[in-house]
């Protein structure tokens, strides 16, 4: 059964109770990418002569593509440049997303609709490179729902670095303390905290994430939980 309660040992500050923007992670939070990520990791590992041990996801959720690729190459016993490994893994993931559609995670559409009704500014922050991120958002019909979509790459280090959150806030013209991040992985939670945002973790397992208020699925969130004003109702 989905967890309907917000576990909140981390109350928001006064500033965070007046959120002007909500920043969504993409893969694993809005879009159910994990099966295709696991497929890409398996294909990459097998291409290097490694052995896949039939585990559903070889690495922890939220790990960046460069880190994932480097770890898999080491597991396969192959010495290759990190950027080459990352490019190959990204190729397999990109191909996987061409073969299969990515469904929305449960509760995502309803929460986006509700936040749209409040006029809240929405953005995407992701460890995916922006060209692939943009394609996935277009294919899911989500691109137009977000003012900006910021992916890792170039000068922006992937989560747990705070770069993508800070860049999104800068592009939106919103102070980090007036933005609320939704993250489904520990690197994402750590990145949002490092950038100065309030953060809510979304994970079915309450022990998966540390250092944030948590929910089991997006459908249990309301604008008030995120510090977003709703006429006639209290925030936070």
DRENDO-1510 file (C-alpha; in Angstrom, 1 decimal, always signed):
<recs>
REC; n; res; u; v; w
REC; 1; UNK; +0.0; +0.0; +0.0 .
REC; 2; UNK; +1.3; +3.5; -0.9 .
REC; 3; UNK; +2.4; +5.6; +2.1 .
REC; 4; UNK; -0.1; +8.5; +2.4 .
REC; 5; UNK; +1.7; +10.3; +5.3 .
REC; 6; UNK; +4.4; +12.9; +5.1 .
REC; 7; UNK; +7.2; +11.9; +7.5 .
REC; 8; UNK; +8.5; +15.3; +8.6 .
REC; 9; UNK; +11.2; +15.4; +11.2 .
REC; 10; UNK; +12.7; +18.3; +9.2 .
REC; 11; UNK; +10.3; +21.3; +9.5 .
REC; 12; UNK; +10.8; +24.1; +6.9 .
REC; 13; UNK; +12.1; +27.5; +7.8 .
REC; 14; UNK; +9.9; +30.5; +7.5 .
REC; 15; UNK; +11.3; +31.4; +4.1 .
REC; 16; UNK; +10.9; +27.8; +2.9 .
REC; 17; UNK; +7.2; +28.0; +3.9 .
REC; 18; UNK; +6.7; +30.6; +1.1 .
REC; 19; UNK; +7.9; +28.6; -1.9 .
REC; 20; UNK; +7.8; +30.4; -5.3 .
REC; 21; UNK; +9.1; +27.4; -7.3 .
REC; 22; UNK; +9.1; +23.6; -7.1 .
REC; 23; UNK; +12.0; +21.7; -8.7 .
REC; 24; UNK; +11.4; +18.2; -9.8 .
REC; 25; UNK; +13.9; +15.5; -10.4 .
REC; 26; UNK; +13.1; +13.6; -13.6 .
REC; 27; UNK; +14.3; +10.0; -13.8 .
REC; 28; UNK; +12.8; +7.9; -11.1 .
REC; 29; UNK; +10.6; +10.7; -9.8 .
REC; 30; UNK; +8.5; +11.9; -12.7 .
REC; 31; UNK; +9.4; +9.2; -15.3 .
REC; 32; UNK; +9.8; +5.5; -14.5 .
REC; 33; UNK; +13.3; +5.2; -16.0 .
REC; 34; UNK; +14.8; +2.6; -13.7 .
REC; 35; UNK; +13.9; -0.5; -15.7 .
REC; 36; UNK; +15.5; +1.1; -18.8 .
REC; 37; UNK; +18.5; +2.3; -16.8 .
REC; 38; UNK; +19.0; -1.3; -15.6 .
REC; 39; UNK; +18.7; -2.5; -19.1 .
REC; 40; UNK; +21.3; +0.0; -20.3 .
REC; 41; UNK; +23.7; -0.9; -17.5 .
REC; 42; UNK; +23.3; -4.6; -18.3 .
REC; 43; UNK; +24.0; -4.1; -22.0 .
REC; 44; UNK; +27.0; -1.9; -21.3 .
REC; 45; UNK; +28.4; -4.4; -18.7 .
REC; 46; UNK; +27.9; -7.4; -21.1 .
REC; 47; UNK; +29.5; -5.4; -24.0 .
REC; 48; UNK; +32.7; -5.2; -21.8 .
REC; 49; UNK; +32.7; -8.9; -21.1 .
REC; 50; UNK; +31.3; -8.5; -17.6 .
REC; 51; UNK; +28.8; -10.7; -15.8 .
REC; 52; UNK; +25.3; -9.5; -14.9 .
REC; 53; UNK; +24.1; -11.0; -11.6 .
REC; 54; UNK; +20.4; -10.7; -12.3 .
REC; 55; UNK; +20.0; -7.9; -9.8 .
REC; 56; UNK; +17.3; -5.3; -10.7 .
REC; 57; UNK; +19.5; -2.3; -10.5 .
REC; 58; UNK; +23.2; -2.8; -10.1 .
REC; 59; UNK; +23.9; +0.6; -8.5 .
REC; 60; UNK; +22.2; +2.9; -6.1 .
REC; 61; UNK; +19.5; +5.2; -7.5 .
REC; 62; UNK; +20.6; +8.7; -8.4 .
REC; 63; UNK; +24.2; +7.9; -9.2 .
REC; 64; UNK; +25.4; +10.0; -12.2 .
REC; 65; UNK; +26.0; +8.4; -15.6 .
REC; 66; UNK; +29.8; +9.0; -15.5 .
REC; 67; UNK; +30.1; +7.4; -12.0 .
REC; 68; UNK; +27.9; +4.5; -13.0 .
REC; 69; UNK; +29.8; +3.9; -16.2 .
REC; 70; UNK; +33.2; +4.0; -14.4 .
REC; 71; UNK; +32.0; +1.6; -11.7 .
REC; 72; UNK; +30.7; -0.9; -14.3 .
REC; 73; UNK; +33.9; -0.7; -16.3 .
REC; 74; UNK; +35.9; -1.5; -13.1 .
REC; 75; UNK; +33.5; -4.3; -12.3 .
REC; 76; UNK; +34.1; -5.8; -15.8 .
REC; 77; UNK; +37.9; -5.4; -15.3 .
REC; 78; UNK; +38.2; -3.0; -18.3 .
REC; 79; UNK; +40.6; -0.1; -18.1 .
REC; 80; UNK; +39.0; +2.7; -20.2 .
REC; 81; UNK; +38.8; +6.5; -20.0 .
REC; 82; UNK; +35.8; +7.6; -17.8 .
REC; 83; UNK; +34.4; +9.9; -20.6 .
REC; 84; UNK; +34.5; +7.0; -23.1 .
REC; 85; UNK; +32.7; +4.7; -20.6 .
REC; 86; UNK; +30.1; +7.4; -19.9 .
REC; 87; UNK; +29.5; +8.0; -23.6 .
REC; 88; UNK; +28.9; +4.2; -24.2 .
REC; 89; UNK; +26.5; +3.9; -21.2 .
REC; 90; UNK; +24.6; +7.0; -22.3 .
REC; 91; UNK; +24.4; +5.5; -25.8 .
REC; 92; UNK; +22.8; +2.3; -24.5 .
REC; 93; UNK; +20.3; +4.3; -22.3 .
REC; 94; UNK; +19.4; +6.5; -25.2 .
REC; 95; UNK; +18.7; +3.5; -27.4 .
REC; 96; UNK; +16.7; +1.9; -24.6 .
REC; 97; UNK; +14.4; +4.9; -24.4 .
REC; 98; UNK; +13.9; +4.8; -28.2 .
REC; 99; UNK; +12.6; +1.2; -27.9 .
REC; 100; UNK; +10.2; +1.7; -25.0 .
REC; 101; UNK; +8.1; +4.5; -23.7 .
REC; 102; UNK; +8.6; +5.9; -20.2 .
REC; 103; UNK; +5.4; +6.0; -18.1 .
REC; 104; UNK; +4.8; +8.7; -15.6 .
REC; 105; UNK; +5.3; +7.7; -12.0 .
REC; 106; UNK; +2.2; +7.3; -9.9 .
REC; 107; UNK; +0.7; +10.6; -8.7 .
REC; 108; UNK; +2.9; +12.7; -11.0 .
REC; 109; UNK; +0.2; +14.0; -13.3 .
REC; 110; UNK; -2.2; +14.8; -10.5 .
REC; 111; UNK; +0.5; +16.8; -8.6 .
REC; 112; UNK; +1.5; +18.7; -11.7 .
REC; 113; UNK; -2.1; +19.6; -12.3 .
REC; 114; UNK; -2.6; +20.8; -8.8 .
REC; 115; UNK; +0.5; +22.9; -8.8 .
REC; 116; UNK; -0.4; +24.4; -12.2 .
REC; 117; UNK; -3.7; +25.5; -10.6 .
REC; 118; UNK; -1.8; +27.4; -7.9 .
REC; 119; UNK; +0.4; +29.2; -10.5 .
REC; 120; UNK; +3.6; +27.8; -9.1 .
REC; 121; UNK; +6.7; +28.0; -11.2 .
REC; 122; UNK; +8.0; +24.5; -12.0 .
REC; 123; UNK; +11.4; +23.3; -13.1 .
REC; 124; UNK; +13.3; +20.1; -13.8 .
REC; 125; UNK; +16.8; +19.3; -12.4 .
REC; 126; UNK; +18.4; +16.1; -13.6 .
REC; 127; UNK; +21.6; +14.2; -13.8 .
REC; 128; UNK; +20.8; +13.4; -17.5 .
REC; 129; UNK; +22.4; +15.5; -20.1 .
REC; 130; UNK; +20.1; +18.2; -21.4 .
REC; 131; UNK; +19.6; +16.9; -25.0 .
REC; 132; UNK; +18.4; +13.5; -23.7 .
REC; 133; UNK; +16.4; +15.1; -20.9 .
REC; 134; UNK; +14.7; +17.3; -23.4 .
REC; 135; UNK; +13.8; +14.4; -25.7 .
REC; 136; UNK; +12.3; +12.4; -22.8 .
REC; 137; UNK; +10.3; +15.3; -21.6 .
REC; 138; UNK; +9.0; +16.0; -25.1 .
REC; 139; UNK; +8.0; +12.3; -25.6 .
REC; 140; UNK; +6.2; +12.3; -22.3 .
REC; 141; UNK; +4.3; +15.5; -23.1 .
REC; 142; UNK; +5.9; +17.3; -20.1 .
REC; 143; UNK; +8.2; +19.9; -21.7 .
REC; 144; UNK; +5.6; +22.6; -21.7 .
REC; 145; UNK; +4.8; +22.2; -18.0 .
REC; 146; UNK; +8.2; +23.4; -16.9 .
REC; 147; UNK; +9.7; +26.8; -17.3 .
REC; 148; UNK; +13.3; +25.4; -17.4 .
REC; 149; UNK; +14.8; +21.9; -17.5 .
REC; 150; UNK; +18.4; +21.8; -16.4 .
REC; 151; UNK; +20.6; +18.7; -16.9 .
REC; 152; UNK; +24.1; +17.9; -15.8 .
REC; 153; UNK; +27.0; +18.3; -18.2 .
REC; 154; UNK; +29.5; +21.0; -19.3 .
REC; 155; UNK; +30.1; +23.3; -16.3 .
REC; 156; UNK; +27.3; +21.7; -14.3 .
REC; 157; UNK; +28.5; +18.8; -12.1 .
REC; 158; UNK; +25.9; +16.1; -11.5 .
REC; 159; UNK; +24.1; +15.6; -8.2 .
REC; 160; UNK; +25.1; +15.4; -5.3 .
REC; 161; UNK; +26.8; +18.6; -6.4 .
REC; 162; UNK; +24.4; +21.5; -6.1 .
REC; 163; UNK; +25.1; +22.9; -9.6 .
REC; 164; UNK; +21.8; +21.9; -11.4 .
REC; 165; UNK; +19.6; +23.2; -8.5 .
REC; 166; UNK; +21.5; +26.5; -8.4 .
REC; 167; UNK; +21.4; +26.9; -12.1 .
REC; 168; UNK; +17.6; +26.3; -12.2 .
REC; 169; UNK; +17.0; +28.8; -9.4 .
REC; 170; UNK; +19.2; +31.3; -11.2 .
REC; 171; UNK; +17.3; +30.8; -14.5 .
REC; 172; UNK; +14.0; +31.2; -12.7 .
REC; 173; UNK; +15.1; +34.3; -10.8 .
REC; 174; UNK; +14.1; +32.5; -7.6 .
REC; 175; UNK; +16.3; +32.5; -4.4 .
REC; 176; UNK; +17.1; +28.9; -3.4 .
REC; 177; UNK; +15.5; +29.4; +0.0 .
REC; 178; UNK; +12.2; +30.2; -1.8 .
REC; 179; UNK; +12.3; +26.9; -3.8 .
REC; 180; UNK; +11.4; +23.4; -2.9 .
REC; 181; UNK; +13.0; +20.3; -4.5 .
REC; 182; UNK; +11.4; +16.9; -4.9 .
REC; 183; UNK; +14.0; +14.1; -5.1 .
REC; 184; UNK; +13.9; +10.3; -5.3 .
REC; 185; UNK; +17.6; +9.5; -4.5 .
REC; 186; UNK; +20.1; +10.4; -1.8 .
REC; 187; UNK; +22.4; +12.2; -4.2 .
REC; 188; UNK; +19.4; +14.4; -5.2 .
REC; 189; UNK; +18.5; +15.1; -1.6 .
REC; 190; UNK; +22.1; +16.0; -0.8 .
REC; 191; UNK; +22.4; +18.2; -3.8 .
REC; 192; UNK; +19.2; +20.2; -3.0 .
REC; 193; UNK; +20.4; +20.7; +0.6 .
REC; 194; UNK; +23.8; +21.9; -0.6 .
REC; 195; UNK; +22.1; +24.4; -2.9 .
REC; 196; UNK; +20.0; +25.8; +0.0 .
REC; 197; UNK; +16.6; +24.4; -1.0 .
REC; 198; UNK; +13.9; +22.7; +1.1 .
REC; 199; UNK; +13.7; +19.1; -0.1 .
REC; 200; UNK; +11.1; +16.3; +0.1 .
REC; 201; UNK; +12.2; +12.8; -0.6 .
REC; 202; UNK; +9.9; +10.5; -2.5 .
REC; 203; UNK; +10.7; +6.8; -2.0 .
REC; 204; UNK; +8.6; +3.7; -1.2 .
REC; 205; UNK; +11.2; +2.6; +1.3 .
REC; 206; UNK; +11.3; +5.1; +4.2 .
REC; 207; UNK; +14.9; +4.0; +5.0 .
REC; 208; UNK; +16.2; +4.7; +1.5 .
REC; 209; UNK; +16.6; +8.5; +2.1 .
REC; 210; UNK; +18.2; +10.4; +4.9 .
REC; 211; UNK; +18.1; +14.1; +5.9 .
REC; 212; UNK; +14.7; +15.1; +4.6 .
REC; 213; UNK; +11.0; +14.9; +5.0 .
REC; 214; UNK; +9.7; +11.9; +3.1 .
REC; 215; UNK; +6.6; +10.6; +1.3 .
REC; 216; UNK; +6.0; +7.2; -0.2 .
REC; 217; UNK; +4.7; +8.5; -3.5 .
REC; 218; UNK; +3.9; +11.8; -5.3 .
REC; 219; UNK; +0.2; +11.4; -4.8 .
REC; 220; UNK; +0.5; +12.0; -1.1 .
REC; 221; UNK; +1.8; +15.5; -1.6 .
REC; 222; UNK; -0.2; +18.7; -1.6 .
REC; 223; UNK; +0.9; +22.3; -2.4 .
REC; 224; UNK; +0.8; +23.1; +1.4 .
REC; 225; UNK; +3.4; +20.3; +2.0 .
REC; 226; UNK; +5.7; +22.1; -0.4 .
REC; 227; UNK; +5.2; +25.6; +1.1 .
REC; 228; UNK; +3.1; +26.7; -1.8 .
REC; 229; UNK; +0.2; +29.1; -1.1 .
REC; 230; UNK; -3.3; +28.0; -1.7 .
REC; 231; UNK; -6.0; +30.6; -1.2 .
REC; 232; UNK; -7.6; +30.2; +2.2 .
REC; 233; UNK; -5.4; +27.4; +3.4 .
REC; 234; UNK; -2.2; +27.5; +5.6 .
REC; 235; UNK; +1.2; +26.6; +4.2 .
REC; 236; UNK; +3.6; +23.9; +5.2 .
</recs>
